[in-house]
Amino acid sequence: MNTPSESCRKWIGISVGDPTGIGPEIVVGSIATGIPQQECVPIALGNSRVLQKAAQLRNLPLEIRSVESMHTARNLYNAGSINLRQTLLCLETGADDVDQWVGPNWSPAIEPRAGQAAYDYVVRGTKLCLQGELQGLVTGPLHKVALSGAGHDWPGHTELLAHLCGVKDSAMMLYLTPGKPHHGGSAGLGVVHVTLHCALREVFDRLSIESIYQTIALTRAFFSKLRANMHLPPEPRIAVAALNPHAGESGRFGTEESTLIRPAVEKAVQAGWHVFGPLPVDTLMPAAARGDYDAVVAMYHDQGHIALKLLDMFEAVNITLGLPIVRTSVAHGTAHDIAWRGIANAGGMTEAIVTAARLAPAGS
């Protein structure tokens, strides 16, 4: 029996990610719980035989049904001939021999062929979203070195997706859904990054008043819409993290707070937004975790990632802001050290699929 009603079905694509990592395991592990299917019709973009290997590895009674097009997938769904609780549709994408070189006996290694496969899955999923065939895209983890080895020199999903969607301003947000301890207030908690995948020494050169302000604007746009959809007062409370210890200690430990961050905050405040900062992140994050703020704008990758993952790593969802499509992901990497051992935690993938479905517009 199909769970989502015909009138509000949402097709959510799941790009499997690097097939040599834990992507295939967490996809099938998530679908086997039956939780994502309560919110959407999930369809994987990858290799069906790889996913079947992953299901067998985890002893999951899950059938992987191969389809060649969204048209075929929709016909199967509309005919009521698939049980979403027991079957995962897989839109065959990329090289068809992936199953011959990954699986339980695979020895962890960085593999350019896997980088190419992960790239193909993301590209097709993005195009289907832009065409309206999918209402959202959930991406499994990819490995940046494998991606580069395949000739695609992108620092990560965020930059690649922005390119594919033709947008200039985008940002990565790690998000915790509301309702659990340390998950913020009524709208949950997000941490958004001004700079992302770069060496720490490059952060100072990449920060500017405009980049900080644009990140604040993207954060506000997302949470204003989210809060309105949740029937909450639409204006979010956004805290902006300082860059230096003690917010620079009045210039003793750095001047970026006064020359870059505060001017961006003041510009946002002048626009009528509820923005606060710069604030030392060590005291800011506990306040955000208890619900004082909807979101935190962090200056660099680890400043935001470490703080949020300490609150709840396996329920954090990666959301790309600024895209014309809905995209979410797990908040962790390929984990080659435990890949294809059947022990990867699928909780983050479940959260990512459910969040994408709730953010996505209704399908047709």
C-alpha positions in Angstrom: 0.0 0.0 0.0 1.3 3.5 -0.9 1.5 5.7 2.2 1.6 9.3 0.9 -1.8 10.4 -0.4 -2.1 10.8 -4.2 -3.0 14.5 -3.8 0.0 15.6 -1.8 2.7 13.1 -2.8 6.2 14.4 -2.8 8.9 12.6 -4.7 12.2 12.9 -2.9 15.4 11.8 -4.7 18.2 10.3 -2.7 21.6 10.5 -4.4 23.5 7.5 -2.9 26.8 9.3 -2.6 30.2 7.7 -3.0 29.4 4.0 -3.3 32.7 2.9 -1.6 31.6 4.8 1.6 28.6 4.3 3.9 26.1 6.0 1.6 24.4 2.8 0.3 24.2 1.3 3.8 22.5 4.4 5.3 20.1 4.8 2.4 18.7 1.3 2.7 18.9 1.4 6.5 16.8 4.5 6.6 14.2 3.2 4.1 13.9 0.0 6.0 12.6 1.9 9.1 9.5 2.9 7.1 9.8 6.5 8.5 10.7 8.4 5.3 7.7 6.8 3.4 5.3 8.4 5.9 6.3 11.8 4.4 7.2 11.1 0.8 7.9 8.7 -2.1 11.6 8.2 -1.9 13.6 7.2 -5.0 17.3 6.5 -5.0 19.7 7.7 -7.7 22.4 5.2 -8.0 23.0 1.5 -8.8 20.3 -0.9 -7.8 22.7 -3.9 -7.4 24.9 -1.9 -5.0 21.9 -1.0 -2.9 20.7 -4.6 -2.9 24.2 -5.7 -1.7 23.9 -3.1 1.1 20.5 -4.4 2.1 21.7 -8.0 2.2 24.7 -6.9 4.3 22.4 -5.4 6.9 19.9 -8.4 6.6 17.1 -6.1 5.6 14.0 -7.5 3.9 14.1 -4.7 1.3 13.6 -5.1 -2.4 15.5 -2.7 -4.6 13.3 -2.1 -7.7 15.3 -0.8 -10.7 13.7 1.8 -13.0 15.1 3.7 -15.9 13.0 6.9 -15.8 10.7 8.9 -13.5 7.9 8.1 -15.9 8.3 4.4 -15.2 8.5 5.1 -11.4 5.3 7.2 -11.4 3.4 4.5 -13.4 4.4 1.9 -10.9 3.4 4.1 -8.0 0.1 5.1 -9.5 -0.8 1.5 -10.4 -0.3 0.6 -6.7 2.1 -2.2 -7.7 4.8 -1.3 -5.2 4.8 -1.4 -1.4 6.9 1.5 -0.3 7.4 -0.2 3.1 9.2 -3.1 1.5 10.5 -1.7 -1.8 12.9 1.1 -2.7 12.8 2.4 -6.2 16.2 3.1 -7.8 16.6 5.3 -10.8 19.6 3.7 -12.5 22.2 6.4 -12.9 25.9 6.5 -13.9 28.2 3.5 -14.7 26.4 0.1 -14.5 29.4 -1.9 -13.3 29.7 -0.2 -9.9 28.5 -3.4 -8.1 31.5 -5.3 -9.4 34.0 -3.3 -7.4 32.2 -2.4 -4.2 30.6 -4.6 -1.5 31.4 -6.3 1.8 34.8 -7.5 0.6 35.9 -4.1 -0.6 39.1 -2.7 0.9 38.7 1.0 1.8 40.5 3.2 -0.8 39.9 6.5 -2.5 38.5 5.6 -5.9 38.0 8.1 -8.8 35.4 5.8 -10.3 33.4 6.3 -7.1 33.9 10.0 -7.3 32.5 10.0 -10.8 29.5 7.9 -9.7 28.7 10.2 -6.8 28.9 13.2 -9.2 26.6 11.5 -11.7 24.0 10.9 -9.0 24.0 14.5 -7.8 23.9 16.0 -11.3 20.9 13.9 -12.3 19.0 14.5 -9.1 19.6 18.2 -9.4 18.3 18.3 -13.0 15.2 16.4 -12.0 14.5 18.8 -9.2 14.9 21.8 -11.6 12.6 20.1 -14.1 10.0 19.6 -11.4 10.2 15.8 -11.6 11.5 15.7 -8.0 10.3 17.9 -5.1 13.6 17.6 -3.2 17.0 16.1 -3.2 18.8 14.3 -0.4 22.5 13.7 -1.0 24.6 10.9 0.5 28.2 11.7 1.4 30.9 12.1 -1.2 34.6 12.1 -0.9 36.3 15.3 -2.2 39.5 13.6 -3.3 37.7 10.9 -5.2 35.5 13.6 -6.8 38.7 15.6 -7.8 40.3 12.4 -9.1 37.4 12.0 -11.5 38.0 15.5 -12.8 35.4 17.4 -10.8 37.3 19.8 -8.6 34.6 21.0 -6.2 35.2 21.5 -2.5 31.9 19.9 -1.7 28.2 19.5 -2.4 27.3 23.1 -1.6 29.6 24.6 -4.2 28.7 22.0 -6.8 24.9 22.5 -6.3 25.2 26.2 -6.5 27.0 25.8 -9.8 24.4 23.4 -11.2 21.5 25.6 -10.1 23.2 28.8 -11.4 23.1 30.7 -8.2 25.8 33.1 -6.8 24.8 33.3 -3.1 24.4 30.0 -1.2 25.3 28.7 2.2 25.6 25.5 4.2 23.4 25.1 7.3 23.5 22.3 9.8 20.0 22.1 11.3 18.4 20.3 14.3 14.7 19.8 14.1 12.7 21.0 17.2 11.3 19.0 20.0 14.4 17.4 21.6 16.8 18.7 24.3 19.5 21.1 22.9 17.6 21.4 19.6 16.8 25.1 20.1 13.3 26.5 20.3 10.0 26.0 18.4 11.6 26.2 15.0 14.7 24.1 15.8 18.3 25.4 15.5 20.4 26.1 12.5 24.1 27.0 12.2 25.0 28.7 8.9 28.5 29.2 7.7 30.0 32.4 6.0 33.1 30.6 4.7 33.1 26.8 4.2 35.6 24.5 2.6 38.9 26.2 2.8 42.1 26.2 4.8 41.8 28.0 8.1 44.4 30.5 7.2 42.2 31.6 4.2 39.2 32.4 6.4 40.3 35.9 7.2 40.8 36.8 3.5 37.4 35.4 2.6 35.4 37.3 5.2 33.9 40.7 4.2 31.0 42.8 5.4 29.0 41.8 2.4 29.6 38.1 2.7 28.6 38.1 6.3 25.5 40.2 5.6 24.5 37.9 2.7 24.8 34.9 4.9 22.6 36.6 7.5 20.1 37.4 4.7 20.0 33.8 3.5 19.5 32.6 7.1 16.7 35.1 7.7 14.9 34.1 4.5 14.9 30.4 5.4 13.8 30.8 8.9 11.2 33.4 8.1 9.5 31.0 5.7 10.0 28.0 8.1 8.5 29.9 11.1 5.5 31.1 9.0 4.9 27.6 7.8 4.9 26.5 11.4 2.4 29.2 12.3 5.0 31.0 14.4 5.8 34.8 14.4 7.8 35.0 11.1 10.8 37.1 12.2 13.6 34.8 13.4 16.2 35.7 16.0 19.7 35.3 14.5 23.0 35.4 16.5 26.2 36.2 14.7 29.4 34.5 16.1 32.6 36.4 16.7 35.7 35.3 14.9 38.3 35.8 17.6 38.4 34.6 21.3 36.3 36.7 23.6 34.9 38.6 20.5 38.3 40.1 20.1 38.5 41.5 23.7 38.0 45.1 22.4 40.7 44.7 19.7 43.3 43.0 21.8 42.9 39.6 20.1 41.8 40.9 16.7 39.8 43.6 15.0 37.6 41.6 12.7 34.7 42.0 15.1 34.7 45.8 14.8 35.7 46.1 11.1 33.7 43.3 9.5 31.2 41.5 11.7 29.6 44.4 13.6 29.0 46.5 10.5 27.3 43.6 8.8 25.1 43.1 11.9 24.3 46.8 12.1 23.3 46.7 8.4 20.9 43.8 9.2 19.5 45.6 12.2 18.9 48.7 10.2 16.8 46.6 7.8 14.6 45.7 10.8 15.8 42.2 11.3 16.3 40.6 14.8 20.1 40.1 14.6 22.6 40.1 17.5 26.3 40.0 17.7 29.2 39.6 17.3 29.0 37.1 20.3 31.7 34.7 21.6 30.7 31.3 20.3 31.5 29.5 23.5 28.7 31.2 25.4 26.5 31.7 22.3 26.0 28.0 21.5 24.6 27.0 24.9 22.1 30.0 24.6 21.1 28.9 21.1 20.7 25.3 22.2 18.2 26.3 24.9 16.2 28.3 22.3 17.3 31.9 22.7 18.0 32.0 18.9 16.7 30.3 15.8 20.0 30.4 14.1 23.7 31.1 14.5 25.8 32.5 11.7 29.3 31.1 12.1 32.4 32.5 10.5 34.1 29.2 9.4 33.5 25.5 9.0 34.7 24.0 12.3 33.4 26.9 14.4 29.9 25.8 13.4 30.2 22.1 12.7 31.9 21.1 15.9 29.5 23.1 18.1 26.3 21.7 16.5 27.6 18.2 16.2 28.3 18.1 19.9 24.7 18.9 20.5 23.4 16.0 18.3 25.6 14.7 15.5 23.4 11.9 14.1 20.2 14.0 13.9 21.8 17.1 12.3 20.7 17.7 8.8 22.7 19.6 6.2 20.6 22.1 4.2 21.8 24.3 1.4 20.4 27.8 1.6 19.9 30.0 -1.5 19.1 27.2 -4.0 15.9 27.1 -6.2 15.5 23.5 -5.1 15.2 21.8 -1.7 18.4 20.0 -0.8 19.3 18.2 2.4 22.0 15.8 3.4 23.5 14.0 6.3 26.0 15.9 8.4 28.8 13.4 8.2 31.2 12.1 5.6 31.8 8.8 3.8 33.3 7.1 6.8 35.5 4.7 4.8 36.9 3.2 8.0 33.6 1.5 8.7 32.1 1.3 5.2 30.6 -2.0 4.1 30.6 -3.5 7.5 26.9 -3.0 8.2 27.3 -0.9 11.2 26.8 2.7 9.9 24.2 4.8 11.8 21.3 5.6 9.4 19.6 8.1 11.7 21.0 11.1 10.0 19.8 9.9 6.6 16.3 9.4 8.0 16.3 13.0 9.4 17.6 14.3 6.1 14.8 12.6 4.0 12.0 13.6 6.4 13.3 17.2 6.6 13.5 17.5 2.8 9.9 16.2 2.5 8.6 18.7 5.0 10.4 21.6 3.3 9.4 20.5 -0.3 6.4 21.8 -2.2 3.6 19.3 -2.9 4.2 17.3 -6.1 1.8 16.8 -9.0 
